[in-house]
Structures are given as structure tokens and as C-alpha cells.
Amino acid sequence: MTGIKQQKIVIVDTGCANLSSVKFAIERLGFQALITDDNDQIRDADKVILPGVGSAKHAMLNITSKQLTNTLQQLTQPVLGFCLGMQLMTRCSLEGLRVTDRDNTAIQCLNLIPTEVKPLNAQGLRLPHMGWNTLAIKQPHPILHGIKDGDYVYFVHSYGAPISEYTIASCQYGAEFSAAIAKDNFIGCQFHPERSGDIGSQIIKNFLTLSAKELQL
């Protein structure tokens, strides 16, 4: 465990995320993390966290202006996205677009996990989907070690990824959506692990202690 705690953990500064709460959540587990938008620091990290609060359009503009796109797309170490950070991992987002524009002007994201972000089908429930809701495990994954069906986590969002082959956990709010997705070294949580109490702390700890071998990298 000592060797694991000495690893280099980077939180990507996208310019629009609640960075300090993520950093504090990591530090509470006895780890240290660096907040940076430096490409070399991100490439050299053992683990990378992509947090997010705000809109996909704003975040992608920041990522582009900081010249982070190629770096993030080429990462081979484990990467974990929180909320908007998870959405940025997808192919594209329909957030903020008019219905008539969606087919042609979707916001292009990082395309790390080939799914897309759509408005939640809340079926009349209030949006944003905000507060505690339960997880349903769809596929085993090391990020979900110690997590079970019915565990509560904290959400704040109006858009989400549909259920797909990349869904490892789902949630129900009007209709079912992806609560967590994963492909290769990229993992995304639609909820906020840093705000999700003991369950969120377990997920963050799972990420910080998992090995490339566990992800079959």
C-alpha cells in the first residue's frame, strides 16, 4: 500500500470544475493529488481524474484552448471522470442544443468511450435529477469493488448516457440511464463520488488502488 500511495495522481484542471472538493476527497483517503492543466504532468501521472461541473460546451472550449485534447485522448493509464467529466469522455453531447440542431451540431467530446450524452428521459420528474439515488450493477468492474445493488450515490444532472455495452452501473430516474461507464482504461461516473459519502469514498479508493493489470491494460 505504501508504494501505491506514492503514485502520482493528477486532477485535470478543465477550468470549470469543482476541483477542491475532489482533491479533499482524495486527501481524506491518505493520498496526495496535483491539480494541473500541464500536458507533461498529465501524461506522466499514474492516475488521472477528469472532474466536471458545468456544461459540455464550456468544458470542451476550455480543453481545446488549453491544448489538452490530444493528451487526454492518448492516455494509457487509468482515467476516471466525475459527472461532466464522464460526459466529456463520450463521443458527443446534445446538452444545450435545440431539437432541430441535434443531428448536425452536437458538441464533440473526447470520444474515449463511444456513446453519447442525451437529455434525461425523466418522464415528468423534476430536472435536474438532483440528490441521492440508487445504483444497479450491470457488469463487474474493479471500480465497483465493494459496491452493491441499491447503494446510494449523489447526482446533479439533466443529461446522461443511455444504457449501452459500456454501462457498468445504471440508475433509474423516469427512465434508466448509465450511472457508470467504462472502456479499457477509461471509467466514468455520472454521479459525484466526492459527494457520495462512504460509497463514493470506496469508489475513489478503488480507482486509486487499482492496477493496470486489473483493467487488462
N, C-alpha and C positions, 0 to 999 in steps of 0.2 A: 504493500500500500504506500509506503514511503516514496518509492520510485514513481508511482502513479501521480502522487500529489506534487511532484516536482515538474510535471509536464507543463508545457506552455499552452495556456488556454487563452484564446482571443475572442473578444466580443466585437463584432464588426460595427463600427460607427457609421450608420447609414444617414445620420443627420436628422432622423425623425423618430427615434426610438426612445423608450424609457430605459435608458442604459443602466442607470444607477441601481434600480431595483433588481435587475438581472445580476449585476455584479455583487450586490449584497447577498442574494440567494446563493451564489457560488461560494462566497466567503463564509457564510454560515455553515457550510459543509466542510470547511477547513481547507479549501483550495484558494488559489490566487488567480486572478484574471486580468488581462490587459484590454482596455478599450482603445481601439485604433482603427484608422482608415488607411494605414500604410500597407501597400501591397506586399512588400517584403515580409513584414511582421505577420500578415495573414497567411502567406504561403508557408512560412516557417513554423506555424503553430502545429501542435499535436491535435488539438480540438478547436473547432470554430463554431461559434454561436452567432446566429443571424436573428436578432430580435426585431420587433416591429410594432409600432403604434402609429396609426395614421392611414394614409391612402397609398395604394399601389403606384398611382401615377407620380405622386410626390417622391416616394421612396426610389422608384426607378430613375427619376430625373437626378436625384442625389447620387445614386450608384453610378450612373453614367458620368456625371460631372466629376466625381472622384476617381474615375477611370478604374473602377473595381469590377466591372462586368467580366472581363476575361479571366481575372484572378479567381473570382468566385466560381466560374464555370469549369475551371481546370483543377479545382481542389480534389485531392485524393484521400485526405484524412477525414475522419468523421465530422460531419457538419449537422448542427441541429437548429432548426428555425422555430421561433415562437410567434404564434398568431400571424400578423402581417408577414413576418419573416418566413413562415411556412408558405404563405400565398405567393411570395416572391420566388419561391423555388419552382413554381409551376410554369407551364408554357405561356399562359396569358391570363389576364383578369378582365372581367367585364365591369369592374367597380366604377361607378360614376358615369357610365355611358348611357345614352338614350337607347331605347329598344331598337330604334331604326338604325342605329350606328353599330350595333354589337357585332354583326358579321364581319365588318370591314375594319373597324378601328379599335379592336380590343387592345388593351395595354399589354405590350410584350414584356414578359418577365424573364427570369433566368433560364427557364427550360431545363431544369435539373431533374424534375420529375414530370413526365409527360401527361399531365392532367390540366384542368383549367379551373379558374375561380368564377363562380356564378352567384347571383343573388340567392339568398336562402329562400327556400320554399316554406315559409313559416305558417302558411295556411291560416292567416288571420291573427296569429300571435304577434305580440308587440316586438318591433325591431328598434334597436339592435337586440339580438339574443345576448342578454347580459345577466350574469350570475352563475350560480352553481348548477351543474347538470352532470348526468352520469355517463360513463364510458361503457361501450360494449366492445370486447376484444374480438377482432376479426381474424387476425393471423398472429402467431407467436413471433416475437421480436425481442432482442435483448434490451431495447429501450423500455419495454413493458415488464421487465422482471419485477415480480412482487406486486404488480397491478392486476386487479381482477374486475370482472364484470360488476357494474354497479358502483364502482368507486367514483367519487365526485371530484370534479375539477372546475376551474373558473373560466368562463368565456366572456368575451366582449367583441361581437362582430355581427355584421349584417350580410356578409358574403362568405362563401365556403366552397370547398371542393366536393364534387359528387363522389358517391361510392364507386370505387374502381379496383383494379387489380393491385393498386398501390396502397389501398386502405388497410391499415393495421388495427385501427380502432375507430369506432363510429359513435355518433351521438344523435339523439332524436330531438328535434325542435320543429314541430309541424311535420317535417319530413326528415328522413335520415340523411346525414351528411358525414363527411370524413372528419373525425376528430384528430386523427394522426395518420400520416402517410410516410412511406419510405421506399427508397430505391437505391441500391448499392450503398454508398457512404453518406447519402443524404436522407435526413429524417426531419419531418415537420410535425409540429403540434399546433392545431388550430387554437387551443386553449392557452392560457398563460401558466406555465409550470411555476413561475416565480411568485404567483399569487394563489397557488392551489394547495397550500398547507403541506401536510406530510406526504400526500400523494405526489404533489408537484416536486417536492424535495427528493423523493425516491426516483422520479424520472430524471431529474437533473443529475443525481448521483449515478444512476445507471449509465448515463451518457459520459460522464467524466471518468468513469472507471472501465468502460468497455474497451475492448481491444479491436484492432483491425481484423484479427482472426475471427472474432465473433460476428463481424459483418461480412466475413468471407472475402476480404479485400486482398 
